[in-house]
């Protein structure tokens, strides 16, 4: 059983208010304390219900002069206020009005979206061209004879809690090394774009614990509360319908990042039909086939703000399905964003 101090600490963890060291300490405890994991899950559910309840309320915005006046008067008085009491009081109000049980589920898109111009400004001049699947580079370079150009993947601003040099995750089989520095450039044909933005998403868990499924393709890659989807424990999947057949060169996936965590049994498949009868697996780190999608040869990887770029080598398809089976921190499955880079196939041409 947790005491008041524990509750405050678990609440601070659930709301991303702890330092990197504090989060690491809590996660070490969560690995062995089922009661604490249940507390964190309950806190996150309350936060999600509160957010959903207040999304229908009007938003009052202060003028710049009003905001400046308030900040000038409060700057000397700022202090950290535990959020547990506020959450408990708000939750009690919701219980009274029945919101905890009957709150409607609305597809609401966050109003704050990462600007697509926010990208890693990588210096690729000193790095050798990287081939894309079966498309080898030529002596003429990636932007001439071969028609390949560096793929621009907009990235979020790294969270303050991000640990620059994450330590290996102990007792996790098939774990790969942590990425150091920026991802190498990935080359794709000219005209390659993110085909998944705003496309419909379905899931094996149609009623997520936290968030709505449209967050998977809304373009916002922040990892904080309100910008990710949490699916039920166990084996789960999400599927993106591109609404047209496409030649797919890369899939980039962001689960929750910002702490030392890896997701198990990540399998990415491309299907031509919605039932995935004709399917191509482009990534699989399920080394023991515990999720039933076949044994994979890819490594389990640690999450970071750059996401995981998966080379799809120009496979054709319309539907993208991503599997996972919990993670090394808790028993949940999360998605912040999934992007699918490719080019739509022109009807009647096959190209």
matplotlib code that plots the C-alpha trace (Angstrom):
import matplotlib.pyplot as plt

x = [0.0, 1.3, 1.3, 0.7, 4.4, 4.4, 1.2, 2.7, 5.8, 3.8, 1.6, 4.6, 5.9, 2.6, 2.5, 6.2, 7.2, 10.2, 13.9, 15.6, 17.1, 13.7, 12.0, 14.7, 14.2, 10.4, 10.8, 13.1, 10.3, 7.6, 9.5, 8.8, 5.8, 2.5, 0.6, 2.6, 2.1, -1.7, -1.5, 0.3, -2.3, -5.1, -3.6, -3.2, -6.8, -8.0, -5.9, -7.3, -10.9, -10.3, -8.8, -11.6, -14.2, -12.7, -12.1, -15.7, -15.3, -14.6, -11.0, -10.4, -7.1, -5.3, -4.0, -0.2, -0.4, -2.5, -0.2, 2.9, 1.3, 0.4, 3.9, 5.5, 3.5, 4.0, 7.6, 8.9, 6.2, 6.5, 6.8, 6.0, 2.5, 1.7, -0.9, -2.3, -4.7, -5.9, -6.4, -8.2, -10.6, -11.3, -11.8, -14.3, -16.3, -16.3, -17.6, -20.5, -21.5, -21.0, -18.2, -15.9, -18.5, -20.4, -17.9, -18.4, -15.4, -14.8, -12.2, -10.4, -7.2, -4.7, -4.5, -0.8, 1.0, 4.7, 5.7, 6.8, 9.7, 11.2, 13.7, 17.1, 19.4, 21.8, 25.1, 25.0, 27.9, 30.5, 28.4, 28.4, 25.1, 23.0, 21.2, 17.4, 16.6, 17.1, 17.9, 21.7, 23.5, 25.5, 28.6, 26.5, 25.2, 21.8, 20.2, 21.1, 21.1, 19.7, 17.0, 17.5, 17.4, 17.8, 14.4, 13.3, 11.7, 10.4, 11.5, 10.2, 12.2, 13.9, 12.2, 14.2, 14.0, 15.8, 19.0, 21.8, 23.6, 21.0, 22.3, 21.5, 18.3, 19.2, 17.8, 16.2, 17.0, 17.7, 18.3, 20.4, 22.8, 21.6, 21.8, 24.5, 24.0, 21.9, 20.4, 22.3, 20.6, 18.1, 17.7, 14.4, 13.2, 12.1, 8.5, 8.4, 6.1, 4.4, 1.2, -0.1, -0.8, -4.4, -5.3, -7.8, -6.4, -8.0, -6.7, -7.1, -8.0, -10.7, -11.2, -7.7, -6.9, -5.5, -6.0, -7.7, -6.5, -6.4, -3.3, -1.3, -1.4, -2.1, 1.4, 2.2, 5.2, 5.3, 5.5, 3.7, 0.1, -2.5, -0.3, 0.0, -2.3, -2.1, -3.5, -4.4, -1.7, -0.7, -0.4, -2.0, -1.8, -2.7, -3.5, -3.3, -5.3, -3.4, -6.6, -4.7, -2.1, 1.4, 5.1, 6.4, 10.0, 10.1, 7.9, 9.0, 7.4, 7.5, 6.3, 6.7, 10.2, 12.1, 13.0, 14.9, 12.3, 12.0, 8.9, 8.7, 7.6, 7.5, 6.3, 5.6, 3.6, 2.4, -0.8, -2.5, -5.9, -7.4, -7.4, -3.7, -4.1, -1.3, 1.2, 4.9, 6.7, 9.3, 10.4, 10.2, 12.1, 10.0, 12.9, 10.9, 7.5, 5.8, 3.2, 2.6, 3.7, 6.8, 10.4, 12.1, 15.8, 15.7, 16.8, 14.8, 15.7, 15.5, 13.1, 14.3, 12.9, 14.2, 11.8, 12.6, 13.1, 12.3, 13.5, 10.6, 12.6, 9.8, 7.1, 3.6, 0.6, -2.2, -2.5, 0.2, -0.1, 2.2, 2.3, 3.7, 3.5, 4.1, 7.4, 10.3, 8.9, 5.3, 2.6, 1.3, 1.5, 2.0, 2.0, 3.0, 3.1, 3.6, 4.7, 4.7, 6.9, 6.2, 4.5, 0.9, 0.6, -1.0, -4.1, -3.9, -0.1, 1.1, 3.8]
y = [0.0, 3.5, 6.4, 10.1, 10.7, 7.7, 8.9, 12.3, 10.8, 8.4, 11.3, 13.4, 10.4, 10.0, 13.7, 13.9, 16.2, 14.3, 14.7, 12.0, 10.6, 10.6, 8.9, 6.2, 5.5, 5.2, 3.0, 0.7, 0.3, -0.2, -3.1, -5.1, -3.4, -4.3, -2.1, 1.0, 0.2, 0.0, 3.4, 5.0, 3.5, 4.8, 8.3, 8.4, 7.3, 10.1, 12.6, 11.4, 11.6, 15.1, 16.3, 14.8, 16.4, 19.8, 19.8, 20.8, 23.9, 27.3, 28.5, 32.0, 33.5, 36.4, 39.4, 39.7, 42.7, 40.7, 37.7, 39.9, 41.6, 38.3, 36.8, 39.9, 39.6, 35.9, 35.3, 35.6, 33.3, 30.4, 27.0, 23.4, 22.5, 18.8, 17.9, 14.9, 16.9, 18.8, 15.6, 14.0, 17.0, 17.1, 13.4, 13.7, 16.3, 14.0, 11.1, 13.3, 14.3, 10.8, 11.8, 9.0, 6.5, 8.3, 10.8, 10.7, 9.7, 12.4, 12.4, 15.6, 16.7, 18.7, 22.3, 22.6, 20.8, 20.6, 22.8, 20.6, 22.9, 21.8, 19.3, 18.1, 20.4, 17.6, 18.2, 15.3, 16.6, 14.6, 11.4, 8.8, 8.2, 5.4, 3.1, 2.7, -0.9, -2.2, 1.3, 1.5, 4.9, 5.7, 7.6, 10.5, 11.0, 10.6, 13.7, 13.1, 9.8, 7.7, 10.2, 9.8, 12.6, 12.8, 12.1, 15.0, 13.7, 16.5, 15.8, 17.0, 19.0, 16.5, 16.6, 17.9, 14.5, 12.8, 11.1, 11.8, 8.5, 5.9, 2.8, -0.7, -2.2, -5.2, -8.7, -7.9, -10.5, -9.4, -5.8, -3.7, -0.9, 2.6, 5.0, 7.5, 10.9, 11.7, 9.1, 8.7, 10.2, 8.0, 8.4, 8.1, 9.0, 12.5, 13.2, 10.9, 12.3, 11.2, 9.5, 8.7, 12.3, 12.5, 9.1, 6.8, 4.5, 1.3, -0.9, -4.2, -2.0, 0.3, 2.0, 3.1, 3.6, 7.0, 9.2, 8.7, 6.7, 9.8, 10.9, 8.2, 10.2, 13.8, 15.1, 16.0, 14.1, 15.4, 12.6, 14.3, 13.7, 14.5, 13.6, 9.8, 6.8, 4.1, 0.7, -2.1, -4.5, -7.6, -8.0, -5.1, -3.5, -0.3, -0.2, 2.9, 3.0, 5.1, 5.1, 4.4, 1.9, 3.3, 2.4, 2.6, 3.4, 4.0, 3.8, 5.9, 5.1, 7.0, 5.0, 7.0, 8.3, 10.5, 7.7, 4.5, 2.2, -0.4, -2.0, -5.7, -7.7, -4.7, -6.0, -3.7, -5.1, -3.8, -5.2, -4.7, -5.5, -4.6, -8.2, -8.6, -11.7, -10.5, -9.1, -8.2, -7.9, -5.1, -5.2, -7.8, -7.9, -10.7, -13.1, -16.0, -15.6, -14.8, -12.7, -15.2, -13.2, -15.3, -15.1, -11.9, -11.1, -7.4, -6.1, -4.7, -1.0, 1.9, 4.7, 8.2, 11.5, 10.6, 7.7, 4.4, 4.6, 1.3, 0.7, -0.8, -1.1, 0.1, -2.4, -1.9, -1.7, 0.4, -0.7, -0.5, -2.6, -2.1, -4.7, -4.4, -6.4, -4.1, -2.5, -2.7, -0.1, -1.2, -3.4, -0.8, -0.2, 3.4, 5.4, 9.0, 9.1, 6.9, 8.3, 6.4, 7.7, 6.8, 7.8, 7.0, 4.6, 6.3, 4.6, 2.8, 3.1, 0.8, 3.4]
z = [0.0, -0.8, 1.6, 0.9, 0.0, -2.4, -4.0, -4.6, -6.2, -8.4, -9.5, -10.3, -12.4, -14.2, -15.1, -16.2, -13.4, -12.1, -13.0, -15.0, -11.8, -10.1, -13.1, -13.1, -9.4, -9.9, -12.9, -11.0, -8.4, -11.0, -12.4, -9.2, -7.6, -9.2, -6.7, -7.7, -11.4, -10.8, -9.0, -12.0, -14.4, -12.3, -12.1, -15.9, -16.4, -14.2, -16.1, -19.4, -18.1, -16.8, -20.1, -22.1, -19.7, -20.0, -23.8, -24.4, -22.1, -23.8, -23.7, -22.4, -23.6, -22.0, -23.9, -24.0, -21.6, -19.1, -19.2, -18.7, -15.7, -14.0, -14.6, -13.2, -10.0, -9.5, -10.6, -7.0, -5.6, -7.9, -6.2, -7.0, -6.0, -5.6, -8.1, -6.2, -4.2, -7.2, -9.1, -6.2, -5.8, -9.6, -9.7, -6.9, -8.8, -11.9, -9.8, -8.6, -12.0, -13.5, -15.8, -14.8, -16.0, -18.8, -20.3, -24.1, -26.2, -28.8, -31.5, -30.5, -32.2, -30.1, -31.0, -30.6, -33.4, -34.1, -37.0, -39.9, -40.5, -37.2, -38.4, -37.5, -39.4, -40.2, -42.1, -44.6, -46.7, -44.8, -44.7, -47.6, -49.5, -47.9, -50.3, -50.0, -50.0, -53.5, -54.9, -54.9, -55.1, -58.3, -58.9, -60.1, -56.5, -54.9, -56.5, -60.1, -62.0, -59.1, -58.3, -54.5, -52.0, -48.2, -46.6, -44.3, -41.2, -38.9, -35.3, -32.0, -29.5, -27.2, -23.7, -20.8, -19.1, -22.0, -20.9, -23.3, -22.8, -21.8, -20.0, -21.3, -20.1, -17.9, -18.3, -21.7, -24.3, -27.9, -26.9, -29.3, -28.5, -27.8, -30.6, -30.3, -31.9, -34.9, -37.2, -40.5, -43.5, -45.3, -49.1, -50.9, -54.4, -55.1, -54.3, -51.3, -48.6, -45.4, -46.6, -43.1, -41.9, -40.9, -42.2, -40.2, -37.5, -36.1, -33.3, -31.6, -28.6, -30.0, -26.6, -25.6, -21.9, -22.6, -25.7, -29.0, -32.0, -34.3, -32.2, -34.0, -37.3, -36.2, -36.8, -33.2, -31.8, -28.2, -25.7, -22.8, -21.6, -24.2, -27.2, -27.0, -27.1, -24.4, -25.4, -23.0, -21.8, -23.7, -27.5, -29.4, -32.8, -34.7, -38.4, -40.7, -43.9, -46.4, -48.5, -51.7, -52.8, -52.5, -52.9, -49.4, -48.6, -44.9, -41.8, -38.8, -35.4, -32.1, -29.0, -25.7, -25.4, -23.0, -20.5, -20.7, -22.3, -25.1, -26.5, -27.0, -30.0, -32.4, -35.7, -38.7, -41.7, -45.0, -46.5, -49.8, -48.2, -44.9, -43.7, -44.3, -46.4, -48.7, -46.3, -46.1, -42.8, -42.9, -39.3, -36.5, -33.2, -31.7, -31.4, -29.9, -31.7, -28.5, -30.4, -33.1, -36.1, -36.7, -35.4, -36.1, -36.6, -35.7, -32.4, -29.5, -29.4, -26.9, -27.7, -28.4, -29.8, -33.3, -33.6, -35.3, -39.0, -40.8, -44.3, -46.3, -49.6, -51.9, -50.9, -52.3, -50.1, -48.6, -44.9, -42.3, -39.1, -36.1, -33.3, -29.8, -26.5, -23.5, -22.7, -20.3, -17.9, -17.5, -19.1, -21.5, -25.2, -26.4, -29.7, -30.1, -33.9, -37.0, -40.3, -43.6, -46.3, -49.9, -53.2, -54.2, -57.1, -60.1, -61.1, -64.5, -64.7, -61.9, -61.1]

ax = plt.figure().add_subplot(projection="3d")
ax.plot(x, y, z, "-o")
ax.set_aspect("equal")
plt.show()
